Amino acid sequence: VVDGVSDVLTLEDEQIRPTPGLGSIIDTEYIMGLGTVDERMLILIDIEKMMSSSDMGLIGSNFN
């Protein structure tokens, strides 16, 4: 569930870096990479993968 969206950006391939190895500190399963725009660093999340995860608990018999 999203409360709001502040920006929608289109990134070129050269603005996207691979997900860094963070060891076991942070689960990077849903992180697609890191984006850079000017001085900003963005975490790119695979929304489709996250929303289809059973961990979200959004898909089930409660929604008919």
C-alpha positions in Angstrom: 0.0 0.0 0.0 1.4 3.4 -1.0 0.4 6.6 0.8 1.8 8.8 -2.0 4.3 9.3 -4.8 6.5 12.3 -5.0 8.4 11.7 -8.3 8.3 9.3 -11.3 11.7 9.2 -13.1 13.1 7.4 -16.1 16.7 6.3 -15.7 19.2 5.5 -18.4 21.2 2.3 -18.2 24.3 4.2 -17.2 22.5 5.7 -14.2 21.8 2.3 -12.7 24.3 0.3 -10.7 24.0 -3.3 -9.5 22.8 -4.0 -6.0 25.8 -3.9 -3.6 26.5 -7.0 -1.5 25.2 -6.1 2.0 25.8 -9.5 3.5 23.2 -10.7 5.9 22.5 -7.2 7.3 19.8 -6.3 4.8 17.7 -8.6 2.6 18.3 -7.5 -1.0 15.9 -9.9 -2.6 13.6 -7.1 -3.8 16.2 -4.5 -4.6 17.0 -4.3 -8.4 19.9 -1.9 -8.1 20.8 1.7 -7.2 20.0 4.7 -9.4 21.7 8.1 -9.4 20.1 11.3 -10.5 22.2 14.5 -10.0 23.2 14.3 -6.3 20.4 11.8 -5.3 20.9 8.1 -4.8 17.7 6.0 -5.3 17.0 2.4 -4.2 15.3 0.6 -7.1 12.7 -1.9 -5.8 11.1 -4.7 -7.9 7.5 -3.9 -7.0 6.0 -6.9 -8.9 8.2 -9.3 -7.1 7.5 -7.7 -3.7 3.7 -7.6 -4.2 3.6 -11.2 -5.3 5.5 -12.3 -2.2 3.6 -14.4 0.3 5.3 -12.2 3.0 3.1 -9.3 1.9 -0.1 -11.1 3.0 -2.1 -9.1 0.5 -3.2 -12.0 -1.7 -5.5 -14.4 -0.1 -9.1 -15.2 0.6 -9.8 -11.9 2.3 -10.0 -10.2 -1.1 -12.9 -11.6 -3.1 
